[in-house]
Amino acid sequence: MLTIRLSRIGKKKKPMYRLIISEKARDPYGRALEILGSYNPYTKDLQVKEDRIKYWISQGSGVSATVNNLLIEKKIIEGEKVVASKPGKKKAGDAKATEEKKEASTEEVKEKESAEGGEGEEKPTEEPKA
């Protein structure tokens, strides 16, 4: 599937991005099918080929969440903004909450086992043969 997405260019600590169209599984820094524009995050300057973007979207290509939000912001396409997920570490509060849930579930399991096991159900022991 073809996707319109950002490809980073520029120096260290000074990113600039190209809007490219390429296969979704392909490396964004490799060869692109077409370069559709550029974006500078410092000046918020977006330069795009509107007609080509509309053409590719009409042909059924997908748009990444960030590019979708940029295009809607500049009124190139219509629609609602999408929440772009950021990959990263779990927050400390989230980690504590998951640990508490695990502890609570293990306590419940132990209580159930003790209630079931206390009613006289014992495991048979094997007798050694002489």
N, CA, C and O atoms as CSV, one atom per row, in Angstrom:
chain,resi,resn,atom,element,x,y,z
A,1,MET,N,N,0.843,-1.176,0.000
A,1,MET,CA,C,0.000,0.000,0.000
A,1,MET,C,C,0.889,1.240,0.000
A,1,MET,O,O,1.876,1.305,0.733
A,2,LEU,N,N,0.541,2.195,-0.805
A,2,LEU,CA,C,1.291,3.447,-0.868
A,2,LEU,C,C,0.881,4.365,0.278
A,2,LEU,O,O,-0.294,4.437,0.637
A,3,THR,N,N,1.850,5.059,0.842
A,3,THR,CA,C,1.597,5.957,1.963
A,3,THR,C,C,2.351,7.259,1.775
A,3,THR,O,O,3.509,7.266,1.356
A,4,ILE,N,N,1.685,8.363,2.088
A,4,ILE,CA,C,2.334,9.673,2.106
A,4,ILE,C,C,2.815,9.888,3.533
A,4,ILE,O,O,2.026,9.861,4.477
A,5,ARG,N,N,4.116,10.099,3.679
A,5,ARG,CA,C,4.677,10.251,5.020
A,5,ARG,C,C,5.902,11.147,4.993
A,5,ARG,O,O,6.341,11.592,3.932
A,6,LEU,N,N,6.451,11.408,6.185
A,6,LEU,CA,C,7.613,12.278,6.312
A,6,LEU,C,C,8.898,11.459,6.289
A,6,LEU,O,O,8.960,10.354,6.827
A,7,SER,N,N,9.910,12.020,5.660
A,7,SER,CA,C,11.244,11.437,5.649
A,7,SER,C,C,12.207,12.506,6.143
A,7,SER,O,O,12.273,13.597,5.578
A,8,ARG,N,N,12.951,12.195,7.192
A,8,ARG,CA,C,13.812,13.202,7.809
A,8,ARG,C,C,15.054,13.467,6.967
A,8,ARG,O,O,15.707,12.544,6.480
A,9,ILE,N,N,15.361,14.745,6.809
A,9,ILE,CA,C,16.603,15.187,6.181
A,9,ILE,C,C,17.145,16.310,7.045
A,9,ILE,O,O,16.465,16.729,7.982
A,10,GLY,N,N,18.316,16.807,6.775
A,10,GLY,CA,C,18.868,17.918,7.542
A,10,GLY,C,C,20.014,17.483,8.422
A,10,GLY,O,O,20.441,16.328,8.392
A,11,LYS,N,N,20.507,18.422,9.204
A,11,LYS,CA,C,21.649,18.178,10.079
A,11,LYS,C,C,21.197,17.587,11.407
A,11,LYS,O,O,20.004,17.441,11.675
A,12,LYS,N,N,22.185,17.253,12.229
A,12,LYS,CA,C,21.893,16.830,13.595
A,12,LYS,C,C,21.244,17.990,14.337
A,12,LYS,O,O,21.664,19.139,14.195
A,13,LYS,N,N,20.245,17.695,15.107
A,13,LYS,CA,C,19.537,18.678,15.933
A,13,LYS,C,C,18.839,19.765,15.117
A,13,LYS,O,O,18.286,20.698,15.700
A,14,LYS,N,N,18.850,19.676,13.804
A,14,LYS,CA,C,18.171,20.637,12.926
A,14,LYS,C,C,17.393,19.861,11.863
A,14,LYS,O,O,17.772,19.868,10.692
A,15,PRO,N,N,16.328,19.206,12.254
A,15,PRO,CA,C,15.631,18.380,11.274
A,15,PRO,C,C,14.823,19.193,10.271
A,15,PRO,O,O,14.317,20.274,10.575
A,16,MET,N,N,14.721,18.650,9.092
A,16,MET,CA,C,13.777,19.093,8.066
A,16,MET,C,C,13.198,17.808,7.513
A,16,MET,O,O,13.832,16.755,7.581
A,17,TYR,N,N,12.021,17.887,6.977
A,17,TYR,CA,C,11.359,16.683,6.504
A,17,TYR,C,C,10.910,16.850,5.060
A,17,TYR,O,O,10.551,17.945,4.627
A,18,ARG,N,N,10.937,15.748,4.328
A,18,ARG,CA,C,10.365,15.694,2.993
A,18,ARG,C,C,9.052,14.944,3.085
A,18,ARG,O,O,8.940,13.971,3.830
A,19,LEU,N,N,8.067,15.385,2.340
A,19,LEU,CA,C,6.843,14.620,2.188
A,19,LEU,C,C,7.061,13.721,0.987
A,19,LEU,O,O,7.279,14.203,-0.125
A,20,ILE,N,N,7.003,12.426,1.206
A,20,ILE,CA,C,7.246,11.479,0.126
A,20,ILE,C,C,6.087,10.507,0.020
A,20,ILE,O,O,5.294,10.360,0.950
A,21,ILE,N,N,5.998,9.852,-1.113
A,21,ILE,CA,C,5.067,8.743,-1.261
A,21,ILE,C,C,5.894,7.521,-1.607
A,21,ILE,O,O,6.709,7.541,-2.530
A,22,SER,N,N,5.668,6.452,-0.848
A,22,SER,CA,C,6.380,5.197,-1.080
A,22,SER,C,C,5.558,4.060,-0.483
A,22,SER,O,O,4.523,4.285,0.145
A,23,GLU,N,N,6.033,2.846,-0.689
A,23,GLU,CA,C,5.378,1.693,-0.091
A,23,GLU,C,C,5.453,1.803,1.426
A,23,GLU,O,O,6.443,2.292,1.970
A,24,LYS,N,N,4.416,1.353,2.099
A,24,LYS,CA,C,4.370,1.472,3.555
A,24,LYS,C,C,5.482,0.668,4.222
A,24,LYS,O,O,6.045,1.113,5.223
A,25,ALA,N,N,5.803,-0.494,3.692
A,25,ALA,CA,C,6.811,-1.356,4.302
A,25,ALA,C,C,8.232,-0.926,3.957
A,25,ALA,O,O,9.182,-1.396,4.582
A,26,ARG,N,N,8.391,-0.065,2.999
A,26,ARG,CA,C,9.721,0.350,2.553
A,26,ARG,C,C,10.313,1.393,3.497
A,26,ARG,O,O,9.589,2.154,4.140
A,27,ASP,N,N,11.624,1.412,3.566
A,27,ASP,CA,C,12.361,2.362,4.390
A,27,ASP,C,C,12.091,3.791,3.911
A,27,ASP,O,O,12.255,4.069,2.723
A,28,PRO,N,N,11.681,4.707,4.799
A,28,PRO,CA,C,11.383,6.076,4.361
A,28,PRO,C,C,12.611,6.848,3.900
A,28,PRO,O,O,12.484,7.889,3.255
A,29,TYR,N,N,13.795,6.347,4.223
A,29,TYR,CA,C,15.009,7.046,3.823
A,29,TYR,C,C,15.584,6.484,2.533
A,29,TYR,O,O,16.594,6.978,2.030
A,30,GLY,N,N,14.951,5.467,2.003
A,30,GLY,CA,C,15.383,4.887,0.741
A,30,GLY,C,C,14.781,5.651,-0.428
A,30,GLY,O,O,14.438,6.828,-0.318
A,31,ARG,N,N,14.665,4.961,-1.530
A,31,ARG,CA,C,14.154,5.581,-2.740
A,31,ARG,C,C,12.639,5.767,-2.631
A,31,ARG,O,O,11.911,4.829,-2.307
A,32,ALA,N,N,12.183,6.972,-2.904
A,32,ALA,CA,C,10.757,7.286,-2.842
A,32,ALA,C,C,10.175,7.275,-4.249
A,32,ALA,O,O,10.883,7.516,-5.226
A,33,LEU,N,N,8.898,6.998,-4.342
A,33,LEU,CA,C,8.215,7.022,-5.625
A,33,LEU,C,C,8.138,8.448,-6.161
A,33,LEU,O,O,8.346,8.693,-7.349
A,34,GLU,N,N,7.834,9.390,-5.253
A,34,GLU,CA,C,7.758,10.798,-5.644
A,34,GLU,C,C,7.942,11.673,-4.410
A,34,GLU,O,O,7.490,11.316,-3.322
A,35,ILE,N,N,8.601,12.809,-4.572
A,35,ILE,CA,C,8.744,13.785,-3.492
A,35,ILE,C,C,7.632,14.812,-3.670
A,35,ILE,O,O,7.525,15.459,-4.712
A,36,LEU,N,N,6.805,14.952,-2.634
A,36,LEU,CA,C,5.612,15.798,-2.735
A,36,LEU,C,C,5.766,17.150,-2.059
A,36,LEU,O,O,4.896,18.007,-2.212
A,37,GLY,N,N,6.832,17.368,-1.326
A,37,GLY,CA,C,7.024,18.657,-0.676
A,37,GLY,C,C,8.016,18.558,0.458
A,37,GLY,O,O,8.748,17.576,0.583
A,38,SER,N,N,8.032,19.608,1.299
A,38,SER,CA,C,8.938,19.631,2.445
A,38,SER,C,C,8.273,20.350,3.610
A,38,SER,O,O,7.315,21.104,3.438
A,39,TYR,N,N,8.813,20.093,4.811
A,39,TYR,CA,C,8.272,20.698,6.027
A,39,TYR,C,C,9.423,21.049,6.952
A,39,TYR,O,O,10.287,20.218,7.231
A,40,ASN,N,N,9.428,22.299,7.429
A,40,ASN,CA,C,10.419,22.761,8.390
A,40,ASN,C,C,9.708,22.958,9.729
A,40,ASN,O,O,8.895,23.874,9.851
A,41,PRO,N,N,9.990,22.123,10.741
A,41,PRO,CA,C,9.279,22.226,12.013
A,41,PRO,C,C,9.617,23.473,12.824
A,41,PRO,O,O,8.843,23.857,13.701
A,42,TYR,N,N,10.750,24.113,12.555
A,42,TYR,CA,C,11.116,25.316,13.304
A,42,TYR,C,C,10.308,26.518,12.851
A,42,TYR,O,O,9.809,27.281,13.678
A,43,THR,N,N,10.177,26.689,11.548
A,43,THR,CA,C,9.422,27.827,11.027
A,43,THR,C,C,7.979,27.456,10.731
A,43,THR,O,O,7.179,28.316,10.361
A,44,LYS,N,N,7.639,26.180,10.892
A,44,LYS,CA,C,6.305,25.648,10.589
A,44,LYS,C,C,5.945,25.880,9.118
A,44,LYS,O,O,4.774,26.032,8.769
A,45,ASP,N,N,6.964,25.904,8.270
A,45,ASP,CA,C,6.781,26.152,6.846
A,45,ASP,C,C,6.516,24.826,6.133
A,45,ASP,O,O,7.338,23.910,6.180
A,46,LEU,N,N,5.365,24.736,5.476
A,46,LEU,CA,C,4.993,23.541,4.730
A,46,LEU,C,C,4.867,23.905,3.260
A,46,LEU,O,O,4.027,24.723,2.884
A,47,GLN,N,N,5.695,23.301,2.441
A,47,GLN,CA,C,5.631,23.520,1.000
A,47,GLN,C,C,5.243,22.197,0.362
A,47,GLN,O,O,5.958,21.205,0.495
A,48,VAL,N,N,4.103,22.183,-0.334
A,48,VAL,CA,C,3.622,20.936,-0.923
A,48,VAL,C,C,3.121,21.163,-2.339
A,48,VAL,O,O,2.806,22.282,-2.744
A,49,LYS,N,N,3.059,20.070,-3.073
A,49,LYS,CA,C,2.439,20.060,-4.391
A,49,LYS,C,C,0.998,19.586,-4.171
A,49,LYS,O,O,0.720,18.387,-4.147
A,50,GLU,N,N,0.091,20.554,-4.010
A,50,GLU,CA,C,-1.291,20.228,-3.653
A,50,GLU,C,C,-1.943,19.291,-4.650
A,50,GLU,O,O,-2.598,18.322,-4.264
A,51,ASP,N,N,-1.765,19.577,-5.938
A,51,ASP,CA,C,-2.428,18.770,-6.954
A,51,ASP,C,C,-1.957,17.319,-6.910
A,51,ASP,O,O,-2.760,16.408,-7.106
A,52,ARG,N,N,-0.664,17.089,-6.656
A,52,ARG,CA,C,-0.135,15.724,-6.600
A,52,ARG,C,C,-0.615,14.995,-5.340
A,52,ARG,O,O,-0.891,13.796,-5.381
A,53,ILE,N,N,-0.714,15.716,-4.232
A,53,ILE,CA,C,-1.206,15.091,-3.001
A,53,ILE,C,C,-2.661,14.672,-3.179
A,53,ILE,O,O,-3.037,13.557,-2.818
A,54,LYS,N,N,-3.472,15.556,-3.730
A,54,LYS,CA,C,-4.882,15.221,-3.960
A,54,LYS,C,C,-5.011,14.064,-4.944
A,54,LYS,O,O,-5.891,13.216,-4.796
A,55,TYR,N,N,-4.134,14.027,-5.950
A,55,TYR,CA,C,-4.157,12.938,-6.922
A,55,TYR,C,C,-3.877,11.603,-6.233
A,55,TYR,O,O,-4.615,10.638,-6.431
A,56,TRP,N,N,-2.815,11.542,-5.424
A,56,TRP,CA,C,-2.445,10.285,-4.788
A,56,TRP,C,C,-3.495,9.838,-3.773
A,56,TRP,O,O,-3.754,8.642,-3.637
A,57,ILE,N,N,-4.095,10.781,-3.067
A,57,ILE,CA,C,-5.158,10.411,-2.121
A,57,ILE,C,C,-6.364,9.867,-2.875
A,57,ILE,O,O,-6.999,8.913,-2.424
A,58,SER,N,N,-6.687,10.467,-4.025
A,58,SER,CA,C,-7.812,9.977,-4.830
A,58,SER,C,C,-7.531,8.588,-5.398
A,58,SER,O,O,-8.463,7.833,-5.677
A,59,GLN,N,N,-6.259,8.249,-5.569
A,59,GLN,CA,C,-5.886,6.924,-6.065
A,59,GLN,C,C,-5.902,5.870,-4.956
A,59,GLN,O,O,-5.704,4.686,-5.226
A,60,GLY,N,N,-6.136,6.290,-3.716
A,60,GLY,CA,C,-6.282,5.340,-2.616
A,60,GLY,C,C,-5.063,5.186,-1.728
A,60,GLY,O,O,-4.999,4.249,-0.933
A,61,SER,N,N,-4.104,6.075,-1.843
A,61,SER,CA,C,-2.932,5.957,-0.971
A,61,SER,C,C,-3.283,6.450,0.429
A,61,SER,O,O,-4.152,7.304,0.600
A,62,GLY,N,N,-2.598,5.902,1.418
A,62,GLY,CA,C,-2.825,6.299,2.803
A,62,GLY,C,C,-1.998,7.518,3.160
A,62,GLY,O,O,-1.097,7.915,2.422
A,63,VAL,N,N,-2.317,8.103,4.299
A,63,VAL,CA,C,-1.593,9.273,4.783
A,63,VAL,C,C,-1.239,9.002,6.240
A,63,VAL,O,O,-2.094,8.568,7.012
A,64,SER,N,N,0.012,9.253,6.627
A,64,SER,CA,C,0.394,9.057,8.026
A,64,SER,C,C,-0.344,10.079,8.891
A,64,SER,O,O,-0.818,11.098,8.389
A,65,ALA,N,N,-0.438,9.803,10.178
A,65,ALA,CA,C,-1.188,10.674,11.089
A,65,ALA,C,C,-0.609,12.081,11.123
A,65,ALA,O,O,-1.360,13.056,11.108
A,66,THR,N,N,0.707,12.201,11.167
A,66,THR,CA,C,1.346,13.513,11.239
A,66,THR,C,C,1.115,14.306,9.965
A,66,THR,O,O,0.794,15.493,10.019
A,67,VAL,N,N,1.277,13.658,8.822
A,67,VAL,CA,C,1.059,14.341,7.545
A,67,VAL,C,C,-0.405,14.736,7.415
A,67,VAL,O,O,-0.713,15.825,6.931
A,68,ASN,N,N,-1.302,13.867,7.840
A,68,ASN,CA,C,-2.731,14.174,7.799
A,68,ASN,C,C,-3.020,15.445,8.594
A,68,ASN,O,O,-3.738,16.323,8.116
A,69,ASN,N,N,-2.467,15.551,9.802
A,69,ASN,CA,C,-2.694,16.726,10.640
A,69,ASN,C,C,-2.102,17.985,10.019
A,69,ASN,O,O,-2.705,19.054,10.101
A,70,LEU,N,N,-0.925,17.872,9.398
A,70,LEU,CA,C,-0.310,19.028,8.735
A,70,LEU,C,C,-1.156,19.510,7.559
A,70,LEU,O,O,-1.357,20.711,7.383
A,71,LEU,N,N,-1.646,18.575,6.764
A,71,LEU,CA,C,-2.434,18.944,5.589
A,71,LEU,C,C,-3.780,19.557,5.984
A,71,LEU,O,O,-4.267,20.467,5.314
A,72,ILE,N,N,-4.370,19.069,7.051
A,72,ILE,CA,C,-5.632,19.644,7.534
A,72,ILE,C,C,-5.386,21.038,8.093
A,72,ILE,O,O,-6.191,21.946,7.885
A,73,GLU,N,N,-4.272,21.207,8.803
A,73,GLU,CA,C,-3.927,22.507,9.380
A,73,GLU,C,C,-3.752,23.570,8.295
A,73,GLU,O,O,-4.157,24.718,8.478
A,74,LYS,N,N,-3.155,23.192,7.179
A,74,LYS,CA,C,-2.918,24.127,6.068
A,74,LYS,C,C,-4.089,24.161,5.085
A,74,LYS,O,O,-4.011,24.816,4.046
A,75,LYS,N,N,-5.176,23.453,5.416
A,75,LYS,CA,C,-6.415,23.424,4.626
A,75,LYS,C,C,-6.196,22.907,3.200
A,75,LYS,O,O,-6.817,23.386,2.252
A,76,ILE,N,N,-5.317,21.940,3.068
A,76,ILE,CA,C,-5.100,21.295,1.780
A,76,ILE,C,C,-6.114,20.174,1.599
A,76,ILE,O,O,-6.630,19.968,0.500
A,77,ILE,N,N,-6.400,19.449,2.678
A,77,ILE,CA,C,-7.457,18.447,2.657
A,77,ILE,C,C,-8.427,18.764,3.788
A,77,ILE,O,O,-8.100,19.514,4.707
A,78,GLU,N,N,-9.620,18.185,3.712
A,78,GLU,CA,C,-10.630,18.402,4.742
A,78,GLU,C,C,-10.758,17.148,5.588
A,78,GLU,O,O,-10.506,16.038,5.119
A,79,GLY,N,N,-11.149,17.337,6.832
A,79,GLY,CA,C,-11.340,16.217,7.731
A,79,GLY,C,C,-10.995,16.610,9.146
A,79,GLY,O,O,-10.783,17.783,9.453
A,80,GLU,N,N,-10.942,15.604,10.009
A,80,GLU,CA,C,-10.600,15.839,11.405
A,80,GLU,C,C,-9.178,15.377,11.669
A,80,GLU,O,O,-8.681,14.450,11.029
A,81,LYS,N,N,-8.535,16.035,12.618
A,81,LYS,CA,C,-7.176,15.650,12.982
A,81,LYS,C,C,-7.191,14.290,13.672
A,81,LYS,O,O,-8.165,13.909,14.321
A,82,VAL,N,N,-6.087,13.576,13.514
A,82,VAL,CA,C,-5.923,12.251,14.090
A,82,VAL,C,C,-4.876,12.345,15.188
A,82,VAL,O,O,-3.908,13.094,15.060
A,83,VAL,N,N,-5.059,11.596,16.257
A,83,VAL,CA,C,-4.077,11.588,17.333
A,83,VAL,C,C,-2.883,10.766,16.862
A,83,VAL,O,O,-3.009,9.571,16.595
A,84,ALA,N,N,-1.731,11.408,16.764
A,84,ALA,CA,C,-0.510,10.721,16.344
A,84,ALA,C,C,0.126,10.089,17.566
A,84,ALA,O,O,0.463,10.788,18.522
A,85,SER,N,N,0.292,8.781,17.547
A,85,SER,CA,C,0.880,8.101,18.699
A,85,SER,C,C,2.386,8.243,18.672
A,85,SER,O,O,3.023,8.186,17.620
A,86,LYS,N,N,2.936,8.429,19.856
A,86,LYS,CA,C,4.380,8.574,19.981
A,86,LYS,C,C,4.941,7.306,20.611
A,86,LYS,O,O,4.500,6.912,21.691
A,87,PRO,N,N,5.895,6.664,19.965
A,87,PRO,CA,C,6.506,5.504,20.606
A,87,PRO,C,C,7.392,5.963,21.751
A,87,PRO,O,O,8.076,6.981,21.644
A,88,GLY,N,N,7.380,5.225,22.827
A,88,GLY,CA,C,8.219,5.632,23.947
A,88,GLY,C,C,8.051,4.716,25.133
A,88,GLY,O,O,7.385,3.683,25.061
A,89,LYS,N,N,8.665,5.114,26.222
A,89,LYS,CA,C,8.624,4.327,27.438
A,89,LYS,C,C,7.321,4.581,28.175
A,89,LYS,O,O,6.677,5.616,28.007
A,90,LYS,N,N,6.951,3.602,28.998
A,90,LYS,CA,C,5.775,3.784,29.833
A,90,LYS,C,C,6.110,4.766,30.940
A,90,LYS,O,O,7.245,4.822,31.412
A,91,LYS,N,N,5.132,5.524,31.344
A,91,LYS,CA,C,5.334,6.486,32.426
A,91,LYS,C,C,5.427,5.750,33.751
A,91,LYS,O,O,4.958,4.619,33.875
A,92,ALA,N,N,6.029,6.390,34.737
A,92,ALA,CA,C,6.211,5.777,36.051
A,92,ALA,C,C,4.864,5.485,36.697
A,92,ALA,O,O,4.706,4.454,37.350
A,93,GLY,N,N,3.900,6.364,36.529
A,93,GLY,CA,C,2.572,6.159,37.100
A,93,GLY,C,C,1.881,4.964,36.480
A,93,GLY,O,O,1.192,4.217,37.175
A,94,ASP,N,N,2.057,4.770,35.166
A,94,ASP,CA,C,1.451,3.633,34.489
A,94,ASP,C,C,2.072,2.326,34.965
A,94,ASP,O,O,1.373,1.326,35.131
A,95,ALA,N,N,3.375,2.334,35.183
A,95,ALA,CA,C,4.069,1.125,35.627
A,95,ALA,C,C,3.585,0.720,37.015
A,95,ALA,O,O,3.374,-0.463,37.282
A,96,LYS,N,N,3.408,1.699,37.897
A,96,LYS,CA,C,2.933,1.399,39.246
A,96,LYS,C,C,1.514,0.847,39.202
A,96,LYS,O,O,1.187,-0.083,39.939
A,97,ALA,N,N,0.681,1.405,38.353
A,97,ALA,CA,C,-0.703,0.948,38.256
A,97,ALA,C,C,-0.760,-0.497,37.764
A,97,ALA,O,O,-1.554,-1.289,38.272
A,98,THR,N,N,0.065,-0.849,36.788
A,98,THR,CA,C,0.056,-2.221,36.285
A,98,THR,C,C,0.582,-3.190,37.335
A,98,THR,O,O,0.095,-4.316,37.431
A,99,GLU,N,N,1.571,-2.771,38.124
A,99,GLU,CA,C,2.084,-3.629,39.192
A,99,GLU,C,C,1.003,-3.879,40.239
A,99,GLU,O,O,0.860,-4.999,40.730
A,100,GLU,N,N,0.247,-2.847,40.578
A,100,GLU,CA,C,-0.820,-2.999,41.564
A,100,GLU,C,C,-1.893,-3.952,41.052
A,100,GLU,O,O,-2.422,-4.758,41.818
A,101,LYS,N,N,-2.216,-3.868,39.774
A,101,LYS,CA,C,-3.213,-4.773,39.197
A,101,LYS,C,C,-2.724,-6.213,39.250
A,101,LYS,O,O,-3.495,-7.121,39.560
A,102,LYS,N,N,-1.438,-6.428,38.947
A,102,LYS,CA,C,-0.877,-7.777,38.980
A,102,LYS,C,C,-0.928,-8.340,40.389
A,102,LYS,O,O,-1.288,-9.500,40.589
A,103,GLU,N,N,-0.562,-7.508,41.379
A,103,GLU,CA,C,-0.580,-7.954,42.769
A,103,GLU,C,C,-1.999,-8.301,43.206
A,103,GLU,O,O,-2.211,-9.304,43.887
A,104,ALA,N,N,-2.960,-7.485,42.820
A,104,ALA,CA,C,-4.351,-7.734,43.197
A,104,ALA,C,C,-4.847,-9.031,42.569
A,104,ALA,O,O,-5.545,-9.805,43.224
A,105,SER,N,N,-4.497,-9.277,41.315
A,105,SER,CA,C,-4.966,-10.489,40.651
A,105,SER,C,C,-4.310,-11.732,41.255
A,105,SER,O,O,-4.963,-12.769,41.374
A,106,THR,N,N,-3.038,-11.651,41.638
A,106,THR,CA,C,-2.382,-12.810,42.258
A,106,THR,C,C,-2.976,-13.085,43.637
A,106,THR,O,O,-3.086,-14.244,44.036
A,107,GLU,N,N,-3.357,-12.046,44.367
A,107,GLU,CA,C,-3.987,-12.240,45.671
A,107,GLU,C,C,-5.340,-12.929,45.511
A,107,GLU,O,O,-5.686,-13.804,46.304
A,108,GLU,N,N,-6.102,-12.543,44.496
A,108,GLU,CA,C,-7.404,-13.165,44.256
A,108,GLU,C,C,-7.242,-14.637,43.915
A,108,GLU,O,O,-8.014,-15.472,44.385
A,109,VAL,N,N,-6.250,-14.958,43.106
A,109,VAL,CA,C,-6.004,-16.348,42.729
A,109,VAL,C,C,-5.627,-17.171,43.955
A,109,VAL,O,O,-6.092,-18.300,44.110
A,110,LYS,N,N,-4.786,-16.613,44.827
A,110,LYS,CA,C,-4.378,-17.324,46.037
A,110,LYS,C,C,-5.575,-17.569,46.947
A,110,LYS,O,O,-5.686,-18.638,47.547
A,111,GLU,N,N,-6.468,-16.595,47.054
A,111,GLU,CA,C,-7.656,-16.753,47.889
A,111,GLU,C,C,-8.554,-17.860,47.346
A,111,GLU,O,O,-9.086,-18.663,48.112
A,112,LYS,N,N,-8.720,-17.902,46.035
A,112,LYS,CA,C,-9.553,-18.944,45.423
A,112,LYS,C,C,-8.941,-20.321,45.641
A,112,LYS,O,O,-9.659,-21.277,45.936
A,113,GLU,N,N,-7.626,-20.434,45.498
A,113,GLU,CA,C,-6.952,-21.717,45.688
A,113,GLU,C,C,-7.078,-22.190,47.128
A,113,GLU,O,O,-7.293,-23.376,47.381
A,114,SER,N,N,-6.946,-21.269,48.064
A,114,SER,CA,C,-7.044,-21.662,49.474
A,114,SER,C,C,-8.474,-22.074,49.810
A,114,SER,O,O,-8.676,-22.984,50.614
A,115,ALA,N,N,-9.461,-21.425,49.214
A,115,ALA,CA,C,-10.854,-21.777,49.469
A,115,ALA,C,C,-11.177,-23.144,48.873
A,115,ALA,O,O,-11.888,-23.932,49.496
A,116,GLU,N,N,-10.677,-23.429,47.702
A,116,GLU,CA,C,-10.942,-24.710,47.055
A,116,GLU,C,C,-10.128,-25.831,47.695
A,116,GLU,O,O,-10.629,-26.939,47.885
A,117,GLY,N,N,-8.896,-25.543,48.021
A,117,GLY,CA,C,-7.995,-26.564,48.569
A,117,GLY,C,C,-8.307,-26.902,50.013
A,117,GLY,O,O,-7.947,-27.992,50.455
A,118,GLY,N,N,-8.943,-26.050,50.760
A,118,GLY,CA,C,-9.221,-26.260,52.175
A,118,GLY,C,C,-10.397,-27.175,52.432
A,118,GLY,O,O,-10.655,-27.489,53.594
A,119,GLU,N,N,-11.124,-27.621,51.433
A,119,GLU,CA,C,-12.311,-28.435,51.625
A,119,GLU,C,C,-12.005,-29.922,51.644
A,119,GLU,O,O,-12.927,-30.727,51.522
A,120,GLY,N,N,-10.789,-30.306,51.788
A,120,GLY,CA,C,-10.463,-31.717,51.921
A,120,GLY,C,C,-9.934,-32.339,50.645
A,120,GLY,O,O,-9.725,-33.552,50.604
A,121,GLU,N,N,-9.720,-31.588,49.648
A,121,GLU,CA,C,-9.166,-32.151,48.426
A,121,GLU,C,C,-7.658,-32.220,48.584
A,121,GLU,O,O,-6.968,-31.201,48.575
A,122,GLU,N,N,-7.168,-33.424,48.728
A,122,GLU,CA,C,-5.739,-33.601,48.881
A,122,GLU,C,C,-5.214,-34.390,47.703
A,122,GLU,O,O,-5.919,-35.217,47.126
A,123,LYS,N,N,-3.988,-34.131,47.359
A,123,LYS,CA,C,-3.371,-34.864,46.262
A,123,LYS,C,C,-2.947,-36.236,46.775
A,123,LYS,O,O,-2.370,-36.340,47.857
A,124,PRO,N,N,-3.226,-37.288,46.007
A,124,PRO,CA,C,-2.787,-38.616,46.447
A,124,PRO,C,C,-1.266,-38.724,46.358
A,124,PRO,O,O,-0.639,-38.263,45.404
A,125,THR,N,N,-0.706,-39.342,47.376
A,125,THR,CA,C,0.743,-39.508,47.383
A,125,THR,C,C,1.079,-40.879,46.816
A,125,THR,O,O,0.331,-41.838,47.007
A,126,GLU,N,N,2.179,-40.967,46.134
A,126,GLU,CA,C,2.591,-42.243,45.557
A,126,GLU,C,C,3.317,-43.068,46.620
A,126,GLU,O,O,4.148,-42.556,47.369
A,127,GLU,N,N,2.981,-44.357,46.663
A,127,GLU,CA,C,3.643,-45.244,47.609
A,127,GLU,C,C,4.814,-45.910,46.904
A,127,GLU,O,O,4.655,-46.437,45.803
A,128,PRO,N,N,5.961,-45.892,47.511
A,128,PRO,CA,C,7.112,-46.535,46.869
A,128,PRO,C,C,6.964,-48.055,46.865
A,128,PRO,O,O,6.489,-48.636,47.840
A,129,LYS,N,N,7.365,-48.690,45.782
A,129,LYS,CA,C,7.303,-50.154,45.680
A,129,LYS,C,C,8.528,-50.753,46.349
A,129,LYS,O,O,9.649,-50.272,46.184
A,130,ALA,N,N,8.285,-51.825,47.115
A,130,ALA,CA,C,9.389,-52.447,47.830
A,130,ALA,C,C,9.923,-53.654,47.103
A,130,ALA,O,O,10.861,-54.295,47.576
